[in-house]
Amino acid sequence: MKIEPLPPTERTLPAMLARGAERWGARPLLVFGSQVWSHRDLPRLAVKRAAALRAAGIGHGDRVAVMCSNRIELIETFVACGVIGAALVPINTASMGPQIGYLLRDSAARLLVVEGGFATRLATSDLEGAALGMIWVIGDAAVGNAAIDGIACKVFPPLADFADRDDPPAGGSEYAPTVLPADILAILYTSGTTGPAKGVLCSHAQFHWWGVHSAEVLGVGAVDVLCTTLPLFHINALNTFAQASLAGCRVAFEPRFSASAFWATMKGREATVVYLLGAMVPILLAQPASAAERGHLVRIGLGPGVPASAAATFRARTGVPLLEGYGSTETNFVIASAPDRSRPGCMGWLRPGFAARVVDANDVELPAGTAGELLLRADEPLAFSSGYFGKPEATALARRNGWFHTGDRVVRDVDGYFRFVDRLKDAIRRRGENISSYEVEQVLQGHPAVASVAVYPVRSELAEDEVMAALVARPGETLEPTELARFCATRLPYFAIPRFIEIVADLPRTENGKVQKYKLRERGVTAHSWD
């Protein structure tokens, strides 16, 4: 189905909501458990929550951090930020104290919305230097009436407190006249490669284009029901909201992925489109075959990074074709396959509206069939991100010579099909999460018995990365892998904790002392590695 983009001046979240209210009315849009909001409901919800943000002193250009699971409060805050021109800063719910503190300081967020169960992590977050003036706590009145590190807390304000606010007009975006397509809607932190995580500046227009392109690839229409178990702090799940808003359908957000309950959940939601990541498919296939795998309405799924053999087995067992593709937080849905036009192990073809090159280290284009770095460019302004928050040098480096440098190594075949090879950047992707080896190294380097450390990816049985660390002990000290893993558990997200640990006498280095990680990657897991 063709999704018509909005006019250039209306590519904002408020305009999308107003258009949906006018065109789709009482049709369901968002489903969270038993909670259902229609296309008409959401603009009203946004205005009331925006009033709460304004009462807390949040205005145009401010940042609002949110750390919570897949709950309506996250979407409420997101759309409210969109109405007043503020930017949402979602925080991965697996983040521990040091990461939370860094994200709050780096984004200069003025307000933090945090689910009560995660609030205790703030005690080790080092909030000194953060711009926070207020913390709103979801679902925990005790925490919500206290103070954390000297910062006042209150319970997430109920919408009933703002029930007297005027509803927005149904036919336009006049209730948010100062919001422009280039304004930043969200700052999504993506893992750093040689340093801390960087905040990707995602504009209203980029969010609009994510919805347009993704809905077109999946053929999303008004009769569809989208369902995702992926977290709303990533672009993948946020993007499903954009698809549903533009296409006039509904999206159900589930709290978490459960392999045993997956198909029953899809049947219960009447889902027609599902969203999976590479490792999720082998996990689903590891479940015993059952009638539930066919007792559903799902017609298609998005499954980037799924091993070719697993995708074929998945379709044979479930009847659901999985589309491959390529898109990053910094770009958009630029490369995609199709149900009737796919090739095992390949990402697909370049989509209309984008340009791509495969180049060598000097940005010289390489012939078809030769592996090189993927560079991307969008025809439409603002279809890609606006850079990295507060990091102009990193932005310039990624956008040099007029192209976005993905850091990914690919091959373009003679017929235009793109095949992913590996990553040039020193990043690790595990369980659908990007992991900064630098951040893991910084935590391990803080262990009193560690002299030096290198963290790098090794392949797992699920056709993705596993985290491995090689460590050198300080003189006179002994390193114990189990204790090191426990040390990481309170300081890193669970997915970033090294699965493999190897204690070595020294790390391979260049003449000037730089660690040669490629040698470690090539060596991989050995008989001496702790698993």
C-alpha positions in Angstrom: 0.0 0.0 0.0 1.3 3.5 -0.9 1.5 5.8 2.0 1.3 9.4 0.9 3.7 11.7 2.7 2.4 14.8 4.3 3.2 18.2 2.8 6.7 19.4 3.7 5.5 21.9 6.3 3.2 19.3 8.0 5.8 16.6 8.6 5.5 17.0 12.4 4.1 14.8 15.1 1.3 17.3 15.9 0.3 17.4 12.3 0.3 13.6 12.1 -1.9 13.4 15.1 -4.3 16.1 13.9 -4.6 14.4 10.5 -5.3 11.0 12.1 -8.0 12.5 14.4 -9.7 14.0 11.4 -9.4 11.1 9.0 -9.5 8.0 11.2 -11.6 9.3 14.2 -12.7 6.6 16.6 -10.6 3.8 15.1 -8.2 2.3 17.7 -4.6 3.5 17.4 -2.7 2.4 20.5 -3.2 -0.7 22.6 -1.4 -1.3 25.9 -2.8 -4.3 27.6 -6.5 -3.4 28.3 -5.9 0.3 27.6 -7.0 1.4 24.1 -6.7 4.9 22.6 -8.2 6.0 19.3 -6.8 8.2 16.7 -9.1 10.9 18.0 -8.1 10.3 21.6 -4.4 10.7 21.2 -4.3 14.5 20.3 -6.4 15.2 23.4 -4.1 13.0 25.5 -1.1 14.9 24.0 -2.5 18.3 24.9 -3.2 17.4 28.5 0.2 15.8 29.1 1.8 18.8 27.3 0.0 21.0 29.9 1.7 19.0 32.7 5.1 19.4 31.0 4.6 23.1 30.7 3.6 23.3 34.4 6.9 21.7 35.2 8.7 24.4 33.3 9.4 22.3 30.1 9.3 24.3 26.9 10.5 24.3 23.3 13.9 22.8 22.9 14.1 21.3 26.3 14.9 17.6 26.8 12.8 15.1 28.8 14.4 11.8 29.7 12.2 8.7 30.2 13.1 5.4 31.6 10.2 2.9 31.7 9.0 -0.3 30.1 6.4 -0.4 27.3 3.7 1.7 29.0 1.3 4.3 27.9 3.1 6.9 30.0 6.1 6.7 27.7 3.9 7.4 24.6 2.1 10.2 26.6 5.4 11.9 27.3 6.6 11.4 23.7 3.5 13.0 22.1 3.5 15.8 24.7 7.1 16.6 23.9 6.1 16.7 20.2 3.3 19.2 20.9 5.5 21.7 22.7 8.7 21.2 20.7 10.6 19.4 23.4 12.8 16.3 22.8 12.2 12.9 24.3 15.4 11.1 25.6 14.5 7.4 26.1 16.8 5.5 28.4 17.3 1.7 27.9 15.7 0.0 30.9 18.7 -2.3 31.3 20.9 0.7 32.0 22.6 0.8 35.4 23.7 3.8 37.5 26.8 4.9 35.5 25.1 4.8 32.2 22.0 6.6 33.5 24.1 9.3 35.0 26.0 9.8 31.7 22.9 10.0 29.6 21.3 12.5 31.9 24.4 14.7 32.0 25.1 14.4 28.3 21.5 15.2 27.2 21.1 18.0 29.8 17.6 16.7 30.4 15.6 19.0 32.7 13.0 16.3 33.6 13.3 12.6 34.2 10.2 10.3 34.0 11.1 7.0 35.6 9.2 3.9 36.4 9.3 3.2 40.1 11.1 -0.1 39.8 14.1 1.6 38.1 14.3 4.6 40.4 16.6 2.9 42.9 19.3 2.8 40.2 19.6 6.6 40.5 21.3 6.2 43.8 24.5 5.2 41.9 24.0 7.4 38.9 26.2 10.4 39.9 23.8 13.1 39.0 26.2 15.9 39.8 26.4 18.2 36.8 23.0 17.0 35.5 20.4 19.7 34.6 17.6 17.8 36.2 15.1 20.0 38.1 12.4 17.4 38.7 11.8 13.6 38.7 8.4 12.1 37.9 7.9 8.6 39.2 5.5 6.2 37.6 3.7 3.6 39.8 5.4 4.1 43.1 3.9 6.7 45.4 6.5 6.2 48.1 9.4 7.0 45.8 7.3 9.7 44.1 7.0 11.8 47.2 10.7 11.7 48.2 13.9 13.3 46.8 16.7 11.6 45.0 20.2 13.0 45.3 18.7 16.3 46.2 16.3 16.4 43.2 12.6 16.7 44.0 10.4 13.8 43.1 6.6 13.7 42.5 4.2 11.1 41.3 3.7 11.1 37.5 0.9 13.7 37.3 -2.6 12.2 36.5 -4.3 13.5 33.4 -7.3 14.3 35.5 -5.5 17.3 36.8 -5.6 18.8 33.3 -9.1 17.7 32.3 -10.2 21.3 31.8 -7.7 21.9 28.9 -9.2 22.6 25.5 -9.2 19.8 23.0 -7.1 20.4 19.9 -8.9 21.3 16.7 -9.6 18.2 14.7 -8.5 19.6 11.3 -5.1 20.9 11.7 -2.0 21.4 13.9 -2.8 25.0 15.0 -2.4 23.8 18.6 1.3 23.4 18.1 2.1 26.3 15.7 5.7 26.7 16.8 6.8 23.1 16.0 8.6 22.7 12.7 9.7 19.6 10.8 13.3 20.3 11.6 12.7 20.5 15.3 14.2 17.6 17.3 11.5 15.1 18.5 13.8 12.6 20.1 17.4 12.0 21.1 18.1 8.3 20.7 21.3 7.1 22.2 23.2 4.6 20.1 26.2 2.8 21.2 29.6 4.5 20.8 32.3 2.7 19.0 35.5 4.3 20.3 33.9 6.3 23.1 30.7 6.9 25.1 27.2 6.6 23.5 26.1 9.4 21.2 22.7 11.0 21.1 21.2 10.8 17.6 19.1 13.9 16.8 15.9 12.6 15.3 13.6 15.3 13.9 9.9 15.3 13.5 10.4 14.9 9.7 12.7 11.9 10.1 10.0 10.3 12.3 7.4 11.0 9.6 9.6 9.4 7.0 10.3 6.4 9.1 6.6 5.8 9.2 6.1 6.3 5.5 8.9 4.0 4.3 8.3 1.2 6.8 4.6 1.1 6.2 5.3 1.0 2.4 7.8 -1.9 2.8 5.4 -3.9 4.9 2.3 -3.0 2.9 0.6 -1.6 6.0 -3.0 -0.4 5.5 -6.0 0.7 7.6 -7.1 -2.9 8.2 -3.8 -4.0 9.7 -3.0 -4.7 13.3 0.7 -4.1 14.2 2.1 -5.9 17.2 5.6 -5.5 18.7 7.3 -6.9 21.8 10.3 -4.7 21.1 11.1 -1.8 23.6 9.9 1.7 23.0 13.3 3.2 23.8 14.5 2.1 20.3 13.5 3.5 16.9 12.1 0.1 15.8 9.1 0.2 18.2 8.6 3.9 18.0 8.4 3.6 14.3 5.5 1.2 14.5 3.5 4.1 16.1 4.4 6.3 13.1 3.2 3.6 10.7 -0.1 3.1 12.5 -0.7 6.9 12.8 -0.1 7.4 9.0 -2.0 4.3 7.8 -5.0 4.6 10.1 -4.6 1.2 11.8 -3.7 0.2 15.3 -0.5 -1.0 17.1 -0.3 -3.1 20.2 2.7 -2.8 22.4 3.5 -5.8 24.5 5.6 -5.5 27.7 8.3 -8.0 26.7 9.2 -10.9 24.3 8.1 -14.3 25.4 8.9 -17.2 23.1 6.4 -19.6 24.8 3.6 -17.0 24.7 4.4 -15.3 21.4 1.9 -16.9 19.1 -0.9 -16.9 21.6 -0.2 -13.1 22.1 -0.3 -12.5 18.4 -3.6 -14.4 18.1 -5.1 -12.5 21.0 -4.1 -9.2 19.5 -5.4 -10.2 16.0 -2.0 -9.1 14.8 -1.3 -9.1 11.0 2.2 -7.6 11.1 5.0 -8.5 13.6 8.4 -7.2 14.3 11.4 -9.5 15.2 15.1 -9.2 15.5 17.7 -11.7 14.3 18.1 -13.7 17.5 14.4 -13.9 18.3 13.6 -16.2 15.4 16.0 -19.0 16.4 14.6 -18.7 19.9 11.1 -19.1 18.6 12.1 -22.0 16.4 13.6 -23.7 19.5 10.1 -24.0 20.9 8.3 -27.2 20.2 6.2 -27.1 17.0 2.6 -26.5 17.8 -0.7 -25.6 16.2 -0.4 -22.1 17.6 2.3 -21.4 15.0 -0.4 -21.5 12.4 -3.4 -20.3 14.4 -3.0 -16.6 13.8 -3.7 -13.8 11.3 -0.1 -12.7 10.8 0.6 -12.1 7.1 4.1 -10.7 7.3 7.0 -9.9 9.6 10.0 -7.6 9.7 13.1 -9.6 10.6 16.4 -7.8 9.9 19.4 -9.9 10.7 17.6 -13.3 10.7 19.9 -16.1 9.5 18.7 -17.2 6.0 18.1 -20.8 7.0 16.1 -19.8 10.1 14.0 -17.4 8.0 13.1 -20.3 5.6 12.3 -22.7 8.5 10.3 -20.0 10.2 8.1 -19.5 7.0 7.7 -23.2 6.6 6.5 -23.6 10.2 4.4 -20.5 10.6 3.5 -19.4 7.1 4.9 -15.9 7.8 7.5 -14.4 5.4 10.1 -12.3 7.0 11.4 -9.2 5.2 15.1 -8.3 5.5 16.3 -4.7 5.3 18.7 -2.1 6.5 18.2 1.0 8.5 19.9 2.7 11.4 18.8 5.3 14.0 20.8 7.9 12.0 19.2 7.0 8.6 15.9 5.4 7.7 14.5 2.3 6.1 16.8 2.6 3.1 17.3 -1.0 1.9 14.6 -3.7 1.9 13.6 -7.1 0.4 10.1 -8.2 -0.6 8.1 -11.3 0.0 8.2 -12.3 -3.6 11.6 -10.9 -4.3 14.2 -12.0 -1.8 17.5 -13.7 -1.7 18.8 -15.7 1.3 21.5 -13.9 3.2 20.9 -10.5 1.5 19.4 -7.3 2.8 17.5 -6.3 -0.3 17.5 -3.4 -2.8 17.9 0.3 -2.3 14.5 2.0 -1.9 13.3 5.0 -3.9 14.3 8.2 -2.3 17.8 7.1 -1.3 21.3 6.8 -2.8 24.0 4.4 -1.8 27.7 3.8 -2.5 30.1 1.1 -1.5 33.6 2.6 -1.1 37.1 2.0 0.1 38.9 3.8 2.9 39.3 6.9 0.7 35.6 7.1 -0.2 36.4 5.8 -3.7 33.5 3.8 -5.1 34.2 0.1 -5.5 32.9 -2.2 -8.3 30.0 -4.6 -7.8 31.0 -7.7 -5.9 33.7 -5.9 -3.8 33.2 -5.4 -0.1 33.5 -1.9 1.3 31.9 0.7 3.6 28.2 1.5 2.9 27.6 5.3 2.4 24.0 6.6 2.3 22.2 9.8 1.3 18.5 10.8 1.2 16.8 12.7 -1.5 14.3 14.3 0.9 15.6 16.9 3.4 15.4 15.7 7.0 14.8 12.1 6.1 18.0 11.3 8.0 19.0 12.4 11.5 20.3 15.9 12.2 23.6 14.7 13.7 24.8 13.8 17.2 23.7 16.0 20.2 26.5 18.2 21.4 29.1 16.4 19.2 29.8 18.5 16.1 33.1 16.7 15.3 31.4 13.3 15.4 28.6 14.7 13.2 31.1 16.0 10.7 33.1 12.8 10.6 30.0 10.7 10.0 28.8 13.0 7.2 32.0 13.8 5.4 32.0 14.3 1.6 28.2 14.7 1.6 27.4 11.1 2.6 26.5 9.4 5.8 29.2 6.9 6.6 27.5 3.8 8.2 30.6 2.0 9.4 29.1 -1.2 8.0 30.9 -3.3 5.4 28.7 -4.6 2.6 28.8 -6.0 -0.9 26.5 -4.8 -3.7 25.9 -7.4 -6.3 25.7 -6.7 -10.0 21.9 -6.7 -9.8 21.8 -4.2 -7.0 21.2 -6.5 -4.1 23.0 -5.6 -0.9 24.6 -8.1 1.3 25.9 -7.4 4.8 29.4 -8.6 5.6 30.5 -7.1 9.0 31.0 -3.9 10.9 34.0 -1.7 10.4 33.3 0.1 13.7 34.3 -1.4 17.0 30.8 -2.1 18.1 29.0 -5.3 19.2 25.4 -6.2 18.5 23.8 -8.7 20.8 20.2 -9.5 21.5 19.2 -6.7 19.2 21.2 -4.2 21.3 24.3 -2.2 20.2 27.0 -2.4 22.8 30.0 -0.1 23.1 33.1 -2.1 23.7 34.6 1.1 25.1 31.9 1.4 27.8 32.4 -2.3 28.8 36.1 -1.8 29.0 35.7 1.3 31.2 33.7 -0.7 33.7 36.2 -3.6 33.7 39.1 -1.2 33.9 37.6 0.1 37.2 38.1 -3.3 38.8 41.1 -2.9 41.2 42.8 -6.1 40.0 42.6 -5.3 36.3 45.7 -3.9 34.5 44.3 -3.8 31.0 41.4 -5.1 29.1 40.1 -5.5 25.5 36.4 -6.2 24.7 35.4 -7.5 21.3 32.7 -9.5 19.5 32.7 -13.3 18.8 30.0 -15.2 17.0 27.3 -17.1 18.8 25.2 -20.0 17.9 22.3 -17.6 17.3 24.2 -16.0 14.4 24.8 -12.7 16.2 27.6 -11.3 18.4 28.6 -12.4 21.9 30.7 -10.2 24.1 34.2 -11.4 25.0 36.7 -9.8 27.2 40.5 -10.5 27.5 42.0 -9.2 30.7 45.5 -8.8 32.1 45.8 -8.8 35.9 47.8 -6.3 37.9 51.1 -7.6 39.3 50.5 -9.7 42.4 46.7 -9.9 41.7 44.5 -12.8 40.6 41.5 -12.4 38.3 38.5 -14.7 38.7 36.0 -14.7 35.8 32.9 -15.4 37.9 33.8 -12.5 40.2 34.4 -10.2 37.2 31.0 -11.1 35.8 29.4 -10.3 39.1 31.3 -7.0 39.1 29.8 -6.1 35.7 26.3 -7.1 36.7 25.8 -4.1 38.9 27.4 -1.7 36.5 26.3 -2.7 33.0 23.1 -3.6 31.2 22.6 -7.4 31.3 23.1 -7.7 27.5 26.6 -6.0 27.8 28.0 -8.3 30.4 30.7 -10.4 28.8 29.7 -14.0 28.2 33.3 -15.1 27.5 36.2 -14.0 29.7 39.8 -15.0 29.2 42.7 -14.1 31.5 45.8 -13.5 29.4 49.5 -12.6 30.1 49.3 -9.7 27.7 47.3 -8.2 24.9 48.5 -8.1 21.3 49.7 -4.6 20.5 51.1 -2.4 17.8 54.5 -0.8 18.0 52.9 2.3 19.6 51.0 0.2 22.2 47.5 0.1 20.5 45.6 -3.1 21.1 45.2 -5.1 18.0 41.6 -6.3 18.5 41.4 -8.0 15.1 43.9 -10.6 16.4 41.7 -11.2 19.4 38.6 -11.5 17.2 40.4 -13.9 14.8 41.5 -16.1 17.8 38.0 -16.0 19.2 36.9 -18.4 22.0 39.7 -20.8 23.1 40.0 -23.7 25.4 41.1 -21.3 28.1 38.0 -19.0 27.8 35.5 -18.9 30.7 31.9 -19.2 29.4 
